Amino acid sequence: MSDIPANLTWERAAPPEATGPGPWIELAFGDNDLVYIRETSDPETVVTTTRKKWDAFVLGVQAGEFDHFVEGLEGVEDGSP
């Protein structure tokens, strides 16, 4: 995708003890308050959002607003995959 800056610093959202290629989510914070999101398994597909929307999403996750999406999934309670 040509409108993705080449100089982004991607940060992998994975547990510190994680090994292997994932797939993991990676984030990069760019100019103009843009946040870039991609998966390690498909790095050419990049989604963008604003910093304000990203911060609102993070606050929602911290508040448990999305917990219902993972209810009943194995390993969610203890953080294991």
Order of alpha helices (4+ residues) and beta strands (2+ residues): beta-beta-beta-beta-alpha
